[in-house]
Amino acid sequence: MPPNSLAAAAAEITAQQGLCKILKFQDLGGNLTPPSDDPQDWWEPENLTHRAELHGITASADNFFDAITAWVKAAHQAGTRNRRATDGRPDCPYNGQGQAPATPAA
């Protein structure tokens, strides 16, 4: 997912308040999953929280509003990673160059 569309989705969701935030999240194609009611699932922590998933990013919290807020935070973090333009790998500060020449002591 391109960072600009993640940022746009996060901005649209952040601009909403209350129930409109949940509706906008779902309008953008997001899935909201409530905690499981099955007692056999209660031993798994991820089944006891509300989950929000959109554009391959998943976040969870104690309620849907907090889950959507956690998703927005995760989307901002995912969009700010430095990536190479050619192959998508993380940027390396050295980029294949040798070490900088030593500076003489003054």
MOPAC internal coordinates of N, CA, C and O (Angstrom, degrees):
PM7 1SCF
backbone

  N    0.0000 0     0.00 0     0.00 0    0    0    0
  C    1.4415 1     0.00 0     0.00 0    1    0    0
  C    1.5217 1   108.39 1     0.00 0    2    1    0
  O    1.2310 1   119.73 1   -53.70 1    3    2    1
  N    1.3217 1   118.11 1   126.30 1    3    2    1
  C    1.4593 1   120.90 1   179.26 1    5    3    2
  C    1.5367 1   111.37 1   -62.76 1    6    5    3
  O    1.2310 1   120.48 1   -36.68 1    7    6    5
  N    1.3235 1   116.68 1   143.32 1    7    6    5
  C    1.4670 1   119.04 1  -178.66 1    9    7    6
  C    1.5187 1   113.69 1   -60.10 1   10    9    7
  O    1.2310 1   119.90 1   147.41 1   11   10    9
  N    1.3418 1   117.80 1   -32.59 1   11   10    9
  C    1.4635 1   118.92 1  -178.38 1   13   11   10
  C    1.5252 1   111.86 1   -68.34 1   14   13   11
  O    1.2310 1   119.49 1   145.30 1   15   14   13
  N    1.3297 1   118.57 1   -34.70 1   15   14   13
  C    1.4655 1   118.97 1   177.95 1   17   15   14
  C    1.5213 1   111.26 1   -75.66 1   18   17   15
  O    1.2310 1   120.24 1   148.58 1   19   18   17
  N    1.3355 1   117.15 1   -31.42 1   19   18   17
  C    1.4731 1   119.61 1   173.49 1   21   19   18
  C    1.5208 1   109.55 1   -64.49 1   22   21   19
  O    1.2310 1   120.62 1   135.32 1   23   22   21
  N    1.3239 1   116.42 1   -44.68 1   23   22   21
  C    1.4619 1   120.21 1   179.90 1   25   23   22
  C    1.5270 1   110.67 1   -64.09 1   26   25   23
  O    1.2310 1   120.30 1   140.98 1   27   26   25
  N    1.3247 1   117.04 1   -39.02 1   27   26   25
  C    1.4689 1   120.46 1   179.31 1   29   27   26
  C    1.5283 1   110.70 1   -65.32 1   30   29   27
  O    1.2310 1   120.45 1   136.43 1   31   30   29
  N    1.3326 1   116.74 1   -43.57 1   31   30   29
  C    1.4606 1   120.32 1   178.36 1   33   31   30
  C    1.5208 1   110.53 1   -63.66 1   34   33   31
  O    1.2310 1   120.54 1   136.63 1   35   34   33
  N    1.3331 1   116.58 1   -43.37 1   35   34   33
  C    1.4657 1   120.42 1   179.68 1   37   35   34
  C    1.5244 1   110.83 1   -63.90 1   38   37   35
  O    1.2310 1   120.20 1   140.85 1   39   38   37
  N    1.3409 1   117.22 1   -39.15 1   39   38   37
  C    1.4653 1   120.58 1   179.41 1   41   39   38
  C    1.5245 1   111.22 1   -67.18 1   42   41   39
  O    1.2310 1   120.21 1   139.42 1   43   42   41
  N    1.3295 1   117.20 1   -40.58 1   43   42   41
  C    1.4685 1   120.32 1   178.59 1   45   43   42
  C    1.5181 1   111.19 1   -63.37 1   46   45   43
  O    1.2310 1   120.55 1   138.89 1   47   46   45
  N    1.3222 1   116.55 1   -41.11 1   47   46   45
  C    1.4590 1   120.36 1  -179.43 1   49   47   46
  C    1.5245 1   110.47 1   -70.14 1   50   49   47
  O    1.2310 1   120.24 1   139.06 1   51   50   49
  N    1.3290 1   117.14 1   -40.94 1   51   50   49
  C    1.4608 1   121.26 1  -179.45 1   53   51   50
  C    1.5290 1   111.28 1   -64.76 1   54   53   51
  O    1.2310 1   119.76 1   148.37 1   55   54   53
  N    1.3174 1   118.06 1   -31.63 1   55   54   53
  C    1.4629 1   121.73 1  -178.22 1   57   55   54
  C    1.5291 1   112.44 1   -69.34 1   58   57   55
  O    1.2310 1   120.18 1   161.35 1   59   58   57
  N    1.3046 1   117.27 1   -18.65 1   59   58   57
  C    1.4605 1   120.98 1  -178.62 1   61   59   58
  C    1.5324 1   110.58 1   -88.82 1   62   61   59
  O    1.2310 1   121.13 1   -19.17 1   63   62   61
  N    1.3262 1   115.45 1   160.83 1   63   62   61
  C    1.4629 1   120.86 1   177.56 1   65   63   62
  C    1.5118 1   109.70 1  -132.26 1   66   65   63
  O    1.2310 1   121.26 1   -29.97 1   67   66   65
  N    1.3194 1   115.20 1   150.03 1   67   66   65
  C    1.4528 1   121.43 1   174.19 1   69   67   66
  C    1.5206 1   112.56 1    62.38 1   70   69   67
  O    1.2310 1   121.18 1    41.64 1   71   70   69
  N    1.3179 1   115.36 1  -138.36 1   71   70   69
  C    1.4577 1   121.83 1  -177.74 1   73   71   70
  C    1.5257 1   111.98 1   -62.57 1   74   73   71
  O    1.2310 1   120.28 1   151.39 1   75   74   73
  N    1.3140 1   117.07 1   -28.61 1   75   74   73
  C    1.4717 1   120.80 1   178.90 1   77   75   74
  C    1.5230 1   111.15 1   -62.73 1   78   77   75
  O    1.2310 1   120.06 1   150.92 1   79   78   77
  N    1.3279 1   117.49 1   -29.08 1   79   78   77
  C    1.4645 1   121.04 1   178.12 1   81   79   78
  C    1.5355 1   109.79 1   -65.58 1   82   81   79
  O    1.2310 1   120.62 1   137.63 1   83   82   81
  N    1.3360 1   116.41 1   -42.37 1   83   82   81
  C    1.4700 1   120.63 1   177.82 1   85   83   82
  C    1.5230 1   110.12 1   -65.98 1   86   85   83
  O    1.2310 1   120.28 1   136.47 1   87   86   85
  N    1.3350 1   117.08 1   -43.53 1   87   86   85
  C    1.4638 1   120.64 1  -179.33 1   89   87   86
  C    1.5204 1   111.78 1   -64.34 1   90   89   87
  O    1.2310 1   119.90 1   139.88 1   91   90   89
  N    1.3366 1   117.79 1   -40.12 1   91   90   89
  C    1.4635 1   121.02 1   178.69 1   93   91   90
  C    1.5212 1   110.12 1   -65.81 1   94   93   91
  O    1.2310 1   120.34 1   139.02 1   95   94   93
  N    1.3369 1   116.96 1   -40.98 1   95   94   93
  C    1.4629 1   121.29 1   178.26 1   97   95   94
  C    1.5302 1   110.01 1   -58.92 1   98   97   95
  O    1.2310 1   120.39 1   135.98 1   99   98   97
  N    1.3224 1   116.87 1   -44.02 1   99   98   97
  C    1.4609 1   120.59 1   179.30 1  101   99   98
  C    1.5312 1   111.58 1   -72.06 1  102  101   99
  O    1.2310 1   119.76 1   145.68 1  103  102  101
  N    1.3246 1   118.06 1   -34.32 1  103  102  101
  C    1.4711 1   120.89 1   177.03 1  105  103  102
  C    1.5270 1   111.56 1   -62.68 1  106  105  103
  O    1.2310 1   120.46 1   147.32 1  107  106  105
  N    1.3179 1   116.73 1   -32.68 1  107  106  105
  C    1.4604 1   121.08 1   178.68 1  109  107  106
  C    1.5269 1   112.24 1   -79.46 1  110  109  107
  O    1.2310 1   120.16 1   179.55 1  111  110  109
  N    1.3283 1   117.30 1    -0.45 1  111  110  109
  C    1.4613 1   121.37 1   177.40 1  113  111  110
  C    1.5110 1   114.00 1   100.85 1  114  113  111
  O    1.2310 1   120.02 1  -167.92 1  115  114  113
  N    1.3173 1   117.57 1    12.08 1  115  114  113
  C    1.4621 1   121.22 1  -178.46 1  117  115  114
  C    1.5187 1   112.80 1   -76.11 1  118  117  115
  O    1.2310 1   121.26 1   -27.96 1  119  118  117
  N    1.3186 1   115.19 1   152.04 1  119  118  117
  C    1.4606 1   122.02 1   176.55 1  121  119  118
  C    1.5150 1   109.07 1  -111.98 1  122  121  119
  O    1.2310 1   120.49 1   -50.43 1  123  122  121
  N    1.3274 1   116.66 1   129.57 1  123  122  121
  C    1.4522 1   122.69 1   175.59 1  125  123  122
  C    1.5206 1   107.79 1  -112.42 1  126  125  123
  O    1.2310 1   120.72 1   -55.49 1  127  126  125
  N    1.3241 1   116.22 1   124.51 1  127  126  125
  C    1.4620 1   121.36 1  -177.10 1  129  127  126
  C    1.5236 1   109.19 1  -117.94 1  130  129  127
  O    1.2310 1   120.37 1   -58.28 1  131  130  129
  N    1.3403 1   116.90 1   121.72 1  131  130  129
  C    1.4673 1   119.18 1   178.26 1  133  131  130
  C    1.5312 1   110.44 1   -77.59 1  134  133  131
  O    1.2310 1   120.14 1   -10.96 1  135  134  133
  N    1.3303 1   117.33 1   169.04 1  135  134  133
  C    1.4689 1   119.74 1   175.89 1  137  135  134
  C    1.5297 1   110.76 1   -62.49 1  138  137  135
  O    1.2310 1   121.25 1   -25.63 1  139  138  137
  N    1.3062 1   115.21 1   154.37 1  139  138  137
  C    1.4652 1   120.34 1  -179.19 1  141  139  138
  C    1.5257 1   110.79 1   -73.62 1  142  141  139
  O    1.2310 1   120.89 1   -37.63 1  143  142  141
  N    1.3403 1   115.90 1   142.37 1  143  142  141
  C    1.4581 1   121.38 1   176.51 1  145  143  142
  C    1.5205 1   111.88 1   -91.39 1  146  145  143
  O    1.2310 1   120.42 1   170.49 1  147  146  145
  N    1.3136 1   116.79 1    -9.51 1  147  146  145
  C    1.4611 1   121.23 1  -176.85 1  149  147  146
  C    1.5262 1   110.06 1   -78.76 1  150  149  147
  O    1.2310 1   119.33 1   -59.75 1  151  150  149
  N    1.3293 1   118.88 1   120.25 1  151  150  149
  C    1.4667 1   120.78 1  -179.63 1  153  151  150
  C    1.5331 1   113.61 1   -59.06 1  154  153  151
  O    1.2310 1   119.76 1   155.38 1  155  154  153
  N    1.3184 1   118.07 1   -24.62 1  155  154  153
  C    1.4612 1   120.13 1   178.78 1  157  155  154
  C    1.5216 1   111.74 1   -69.50 1  158  157  155
  O    1.2310 1   119.92 1   158.32 1  159  158  157
  N    1.3329 1   117.76 1   -21.68 1  159  158  157
  C    1.4630 1   121.68 1  -179.93 1  161  159  158
  C    1.5280 1   112.64 1   -89.46 1  162  161  159
  O    1.2310 1   119.36 1   173.37 1  163  162  161
  N    1.3143 1   118.82 1    -6.63 1  163  162  161
  C    1.4568 1   121.01 1  -171.80 1  165  163  162
  C    1.5187 1   113.34 1   -70.28 1  166  165  163
  O    1.2310 1   119.69 1   162.67 1  167  166  165
  N    1.3106 1   118.19 1   -17.33 1  167  166  165
  C    1.4677 1   119.16 1   179.93 1  169  167  166
  C    1.5242 1   111.93 1   -79.03 1  170  169  167
  O    1.2310 1   119.94 1   168.35 1  171  170  169
  N    1.3235 1   117.72 1   -11.65 1  171  170  169
  C    1.4579 1   121.34 1   177.17 1  173  171  170
  C    1.5360 1   108.83 1   -97.07 1  174  173  171
  O    1.2310 1   119.95 1   -61.47 1  175  174  173
  N    1.3374 1   117.70 1   118.53 1  175  174  173
  C    1.4738 1   120.26 1  -174.81 1  177  175  174
  C    1.5249 1   114.17 1   -58.65 1  178  177  175
  O    1.2310 1   119.74 1   145.28 1  179  178  177
  N    1.3510 1   118.10 1   -34.72 1  179  178  177
  C    1.4689 1   119.02 1  -177.74 1  181  179  178
  C    1.5216 1   112.26 1   -68.86 1  182  181  179
  O    1.2310 1   119.97 1   163.31 1  183  182  181
  N    1.3316 1   117.67 1   -16.69 1  183  182  181
  C    1.4652 1   120.62 1   178.44 1  185  183  182
  C    1.5240 1   112.48 1   -87.50 1  186  185  183
  O    1.2310 1   120.29 1   177.72 1  187  186  185
  N    1.3328 1   117.05 1    -2.28 1  187  186  185
  C    1.4615 1   120.59 1  -179.57 1  189  187  186
  C    1.5280 1   112.29 1  -104.78 1  190  189  187
  O    1.2310 1   120.01 1  -174.73 1  191  190  189
  N    1.3207 1   117.58 1     5.27 1  191  190  189
  C    1.4600 1   120.88 1  -178.74 1  193  191  190
  C    1.5300 1   110.76 1  -121.97 1  194  193  191
  O    1.2310 1   121.17 1   -19.91 1  195  194  193
  N    1.3068 1   115.37 1   160.09 1  195  194  193
  C    1.4634 1   121.38 1   173.16 1  197  195  194
  C    1.5219 1   107.21 1   -79.93 1  198  197  195
  O    1.2310 1   120.49 1   -43.15 1  199  198  197
  N    1.3288 1   116.67 1   136.85 1  199  198  197
  C    1.4695 1   121.06 1  -177.69 1  201  199  198
  C    1.5246 1   110.24 1  -120.63 1  202  201  199
  O    1.2310 1   121.53 1   -39.36 1  203  202  201
  N    1.3351 1   114.68 1   140.64 1  203  202  201
  C    1.4714 1   121.84 1   176.66 1  205  203  202
  C    1.5195 1   107.54 1  -122.47 1  206  205  203
  O    1.2310 1   120.42 1   -50.95 1  207  206  205
  N    1.3403 1   116.80 1   129.05 1  207  206  205
  C    1.4631 1   121.30 1  -179.99 1  209  207  206
  C    1.5216 1   109.65 1  -134.17 1  210  209  207
  O    1.2310 1   121.63 1   -49.11 1  211  210  209
  N    1.3444 1   114.49 1   130.89 1  211  210  209
  C    1.4518 1   120.95 1   178.40 1  213  211  210
  C    1.5175 1   107.76 1  -158.44 1  214  213  211
  O    1.2310 1   119.97 1   -44.61 1  215  214  213
  N    1.3268 1   117.67 1   135.39 1  215  214  213
  C    1.4665 1   123.64 1   178.21 1  217  215  214
  C    1.5297 1   112.54 1    55.22 1  218  217  215
  O    1.2310 1   120.37 1  -144.47 1  219  218  217
  N    1.3166 1   116.90 1    35.53 1  219  218  217
  C    1.4599 1   120.25 1   177.18 1  221  219  218
  C    1.5120 1   114.89 1    79.38 1  222  221  219
  O    1.2310 1   119.75 1  -175.46 1  223  222  221
  N    1.3135 1   118.08 1     4.54 1  223  222  221
  C    1.4629 1   121.98 1   178.22 1  225  223  222
  C    1.5224 1   107.78 1  -108.97 1  226  225  223
  O    1.2310 1   121.19 1   -49.77 1  227  226  225
  N    1.3254 1   115.33 1   130.23 1  227  226  225
  C    1.4602 1   121.10 1  -179.09 1  229  227  226
  C    1.5261 1   109.22 1  -119.93 1  230  229  227
  O    1.2310 1   120.67 1   -42.37 1  231  230  229
  N    1.3239 1   116.33 1   137.63 1  231  230  229
  C    1.4561 1   121.84 1   176.25 1  233  231  230
  C    1.5193 1   107.97 1  -138.98 1  234  233  231
  O    1.2310 1   120.64 1   -25.38 1  235  234  233
  N    1.3270 1   116.38 1   154.62 1  235  234  233
  C    1.4595 1   119.61 1   179.59 1  237  235  234
  C    1.5249 1   109.79 1  -138.08 1  238  237  235
  O    1.2310 1   121.50 1   -23.84 1  239  238  237
  N    1.3453 1   114.73 1   156.16 1  239  238  237
  C    1.4691 1   121.26 1   179.87 1  241  239  238
  C    1.5238 1   108.08 1  -163.31 1  242  241  239
  O    1.2310 1   121.19 1     4.86 1  243  242  241
  N    1.3280 1   115.33 1  -175.14 1  243  242  241
  C    1.4633 1   120.95 1  -176.59 1  245  243  242
  C    1.5198 1   113.46 1   -75.51 1  246  245  243
  O    1.2310 1   119.65 1   157.36 1  247  246  245
  N    1.3460 1   118.27 1   -22.64 1  247  246  245
  C    1.4630 1   121.28 1   177.17 1  249  247  246
  C    1.5207 1   108.84 1  -144.71 1  250  249  247
  O    1.2310 1   120.67 1    -8.85 1  251  250  249
  N    1.3208 1   116.32 1   171.15 1  251  250  249
  C    1.4650 1   119.93 1  -175.88 1  253  251  250
  C    1.5292 1   112.72 1   -64.97 1  254  253  251
  O    1.2310 1   120.08 1   141.84 1  255  254  253
  N    1.3227 1   117.46 1   -38.16 1  255  254  253
  C    1.4590 1   119.70 1  -179.40 1  257  255  254
  C    1.5282 1   110.95 1   -63.25 1  258  257  255
  O    1.2310 1   120.67 1   135.44 1  259  258  257
  N    1.3309 1   116.33 1   -44.56 1  259  258  257
  C    1.4662 1   119.91 1   178.85 1  261  259  258
  C    1.5244 1   111.37 1   -68.45 1  262  261  259
  O    1.2310 1   120.04 1   146.35 1  263  262  261
  N    1.3343 1   117.53 1   -33.65 1  263  262  261
  C    1.4621 1   120.69 1   177.77 1  265  263  262
  C    1.5281 1   110.64 1   -65.61 1  266  265  263
  O    1.2310 1   120.22 1   139.83 1  267  266  265
  N    1.3253 1   117.19 1   -40.17 1  267  266  265
  C    1.4619 1   120.56 1   178.24 1  269  267  266
  C    1.5254 1   110.01 1   -68.37 1  270  269  267
  O    1.2310 1   120.10 1   139.96 1  271  270  269
  N    1.3300 1   117.41 1   -40.04 1  271  270  269
  C    1.4612 1   120.67 1   176.64 1  273  271  270
  C    1.5248 1   110.69 1   -62.38 1  274  273  271
  O    1.2310 1   120.35 1   139.31 1  275  274  273
  N    1.3397 1   116.94 1   -40.69 1  275  274  273
  C    1.4683 1   120.78 1   176.93 1  277  275  274
  C    1.5256 1   110.45 1   -65.16 1  278  277  275
  O    1.2310 1   120.16 1   144.29 1  279  278  277
  N    1.3389 1   117.29 1   -35.71 1  279  278  277
  C    1.4689 1   120.18 1   177.69 1  281  279  278
  C    1.5269 1   110.27 1   -65.04 1  282  281  279
  O    1.2310 1   120.29 1   137.28 1  283  282  281
  N    1.3356 1   117.05 1   -42.72 1  283  282  281
  C    1.4671 1   120.80 1   179.47 1  285  283  282
  C    1.5315 1   109.79 1   -60.48 1  286  285  283
  O    1.2310 1   120.49 1   136.50 1  287  286  285
  N    1.3199 1   116.66 1   -43.50 1  287  286  285
  C    1.4668 1   120.56 1   178.80 1  289  287  286
  C    1.5307 1   110.66 1   -62.32 1  290  289  287
  O    1.2310 1   120.66 1   135.79 1  291  290  289
  N    1.3366 1   116.35 1   -44.21 1  291  290  289
  C    1.4674 1   120.38 1   178.93 1  293  291  290
  C    1.5266 1   111.39 1   -65.05 1  294  293  291
  O    1.2310 1   120.09 1   144.10 1  295  294  293
  N    1.3312 1   117.43 1   -35.90 1  295  294  293
  C    1.4668 1   120.88 1   178.55 1  297  295  294
  C    1.5246 1   110.72 1   -66.54 1  298  297  295
  O    1.2310 1   120.51 1   139.60 1  299  298  297
  N    1.3341 1   116.63 1   -40.40 1  299  298  297
  C    1.4711 1   119.45 1   177.06 1  301  299  298
  C    1.5233 1   110.74 1   -63.53 1  302  301  299
  O    1.2310 1   120.24 1   138.87 1  303  302  301
  N    1.3355 1   117.15 1   -41.13 1  303  302  301
  C    1.4660 1   120.58 1   179.19 1  305  303  302
  C    1.5215 1   111.03 1   -66.69 1  306  305  303
  O    1.2310 1   120.21 1   141.01 1  307  306  305
  N    1.3200 1   117.21 1   -38.99 1  307  306  305
  C    1.4639 1   120.50 1  -179.74 1  309  307  306
  C    1.5214 1   111.09 1   -67.83 1  310  309  307
  O    1.2310 1   120.26 1   148.33 1  311  310  309
  N    1.3228 1   117.11 1   -31.67 1  311  310  309
  C    1.4550 1   120.67 1  -178.62 1  313  311  310
  C    1.5124 1   114.11 1   -81.34 1  314  313  311
  O    1.2310 1   119.69 1   168.04 1  315  314  313
  N    1.3273 1   118.20 1   -11.96 1  315  314  313
  C    1.4621 1   119.95 1  -177.06 1  317  315  314
  C    1.5222 1   112.80 1  -103.42 1  318  317  315
  O    1.2310 1   119.74 1  -173.96 1  319  318  317
  N    1.3101 1   118.11 1     6.04 1  319  318  317
  C    1.4617 1   120.08 1   177.20 1  321  319  318
  C    1.5206 1   109.55 1   -69.92 1  322  321  319
  O    1.2310 1   120.49 1   -42.35 1  323  322  321
  N    1.3167 1   116.67 1   137.65 1  323  322  321
  C    1.4617 1   120.35 1   176.96 1  325  323  322
  C    1.5200 1   109.28 1   -79.38 1  326  325  323
  O    1.2310 1   120.81 1   -54.74 1  327  326  325
  N    1.3056 1   116.06 1   125.26 1  327  326  325
  C    1.4522 1   121.92 1  -179.71 1  329  327  326
  C    1.5214 1   109.10 1  -129.78 1  330  329  327
  O    1.2310 1   121.32 1   -29.53 1  331  330  329
  N    1.3161 1   115.08 1   150.47 1  331  330  329
  C    1.4600 1   119.80 1   173.85 1  333  331  330
  C    1.5170 1   109.34 1   -70.37 1  334  333  331
  O    1.2310 1   120.90 1   -33.52 1  335  334  333
  N    1.2993 1   115.88 1   146.48 1  335  334  333
  C    1.4633 1   119.87 1  -178.23 1  337  335  334
  C    1.5200 1   111.81 1   -71.94 1  338  337  335
  O    1.2310 1   119.72 1   154.19 1  339  338  337
  N    1.3326 1   118.13 1   -25.81 1  339  338  337
  C    1.4515 1   119.66 1  -172.66 1  341  339  338
  C    1.5180 1   114.04 1   -88.02 1  342  341  339
  O    1.2310 1   119.76 1   135.82 1  343  342  341
  N    1.3293 1   118.06 1   -44.18 1  343  342  341
  C    1.4591 1   118.62 1  -173.34 1  345  343  342
  C    1.5218 1   114.63 1  -126.83 1  346  345  343
  O    1.2310 1   119.14 1  -178.39 1  347  346  345
  N    1.3098 1   119.24 1     1.61 1  347  346  345
  C    1.4502 1   121.78 1   174.90 1  349  347  346
  C    1.5182 1   115.55 1    79.40 1  350  349  347
  O    1.2310 1   119.91 1  -177.48 1  351  350  349
  N    1.3471 1   117.78 1     2.52 1  351  350  349
  C    1.4630 1   119.16 1   178.04 1  353  351  350
  C    1.5292 1   109.50 1   -74.62 1  354  353  351
  O    1.2310 1   120.15 1   -23.02 1  355  354  353
  N    1.3350 1   117.32 1   156.98 1  355  354  353
  C    1.4714 1   118.86 1   179.00 1  357  355  354
  C    1.5246 1   111.12 1   -60.09 1  358  357  355
  O    1.2310 1   120.82 1   -35.68 1  359  358  357
  N    1.3072 1   116.04 1   144.32 1  359  358  357
  C    1.4590 1   121.91 1   178.09 1  361  359  358
  C    1.5216 1   110.29 1   -66.63 1  362  361  359
  O    1.2310 1   120.65 1   -42.73 1  363  362  361
  N    1.3032 1   116.36 1   137.27 1  363  362  361
  C    1.4529 1   122.76 1   177.12 1  365  363  362
  C    1.5281 1   107.37 1  -104.88 1  366  365  363
  O    1.2310 1   119.60 1   -47.32 1  367  366  365
  N    1.3254 1   118.37 1   132.68 1  367  366  365
  C    1.4654 1   118.36 1  -178.25 1  369  367  366
  C    1.5235 1   112.76 1   -64.64 1  370  369  367
  O    1.2310 1   119.62 1   157.11 1  371  370  369
  N    1.3316 1   118.33 1   -22.89 1  371  370  369
  C    1.4629 1   120.80 1  -178.38 1  373  371  370
  C    1.5201 1   111.81 1   -91.30 1  374  373  371
  O    1.2310 1   120.04 1   150.50 1  375  374  373
  N    1.3186 1   117.53 1   -29.50 1  375  374  373
  C    1.4573 1   122.84 1   175.31 1  377  375  374
  C    1.5279 1   112.86 1    52.89 1  378  377  375
  O    1.2310 1   120.44 1  -144.71 1  379  378  377
  N    1.3387 1   116.77 1    35.29 1  379  378  377
  C    1.4527 1   120.63 1   176.12 1  381  379  378
  C    1.5099 1   114.82 1    84.03 1  382  381  379
  O    1.2310 1   119.62 1  -178.87 1  383  382  381
  N    1.3043 1   118.34 1     1.13 1  383  382  381
  C    1.4557 1   121.32 1  -179.28 1  385  383  382
  C    1.5273 1   109.94 1   -83.60 1  386  385  383
  O    1.2310 1   121.47 1   -21.63 1  387  386  385
  N    1.3135 1   114.79 1   158.37 1  387  386  385
  C    1.4544 1   119.66 1   174.76 1  389  387  386
  C    1.5118 1   110.87 1   -74.89 1  390  389  387
  O    1.2310 1   120.87 1    -1.51 1  391  390  389
  N    1.3137 1   115.94 1   178.49 1  391  390  389
  C    1.4450 1   119.94 1   179.59 1  393  391  390
  C    1.5392 1   110.35 1   -70.29 1  394  393  391
  O    1.2310 1   121.30 1   -26.76 1  395  394  393
  N    1.3076 1   115.12 1   153.24 1  395  394  393
  C    1.4612 1   120.60 1   179.02 1  397  395  394
  C    1.5326 1   108.84 1   -68.23 1  398  397  395
  O    1.2310 1   120.55 1   -32.78 1  399  398  397
  N    1.3296 1   116.56 1   147.22 1  399  398  397
  C    1.4578 1   117.97 1   179.04 1  401  399  398
  C    1.5332 1   111.16 1   -64.02 1  402  401  399
  O    1.2310 1   121.11 1   -34.92 1  403  402  401
  N    1.3100 1   115.49 1   145.08 1  403  402  401
  C    1.4629 1   120.26 1  -179.09 1  405  403  402
  C    1.5143 1   109.78 1   -70.25 1  406  405  403
  O    1.2310 1   120.67 1   -38.49 1  407  406  405
  N    1.3035 1   116.33 1   141.51 1  407  406  405
  C    1.4588 1   120.52 1   177.29 1  409  407  406
  C    1.5186 1   108.92 1   -91.66 1  410  409  407
  O    1.2310 1   120.13 1   -43.36 1  411  410  409
  N    1.2957 1   117.35 1   136.64 1  411  410  409
  C    1.4758 1   119.10 1  -179.71 1  413  411  410
  C    1.5348 1   110.52 1   -68.68 1  414  413  411
  O    1.2310 1   121.58 1   -36.37 1  415  414  413
  N    1.3147 1   114.58 1   143.63 1  415  414  413
  C    1.4580 1   119.82 1   178.27 1  417  415  414
  C    1.5199 1   109.73 1   -72.38 1  418  417  415
  O    1.2310 1   120.24 1   -44.84 1  419  418  417
  N    1.2889 1   117.14 1   135.16 1  419  418  417
  C    1.4740 1   120.41 1  -177.06 1  421  419  418
  C    1.4931 1   113.10 1   -91.77 1  422  421  419
  O    1.2310 1   120.10 1   180.00 1  423  422  421

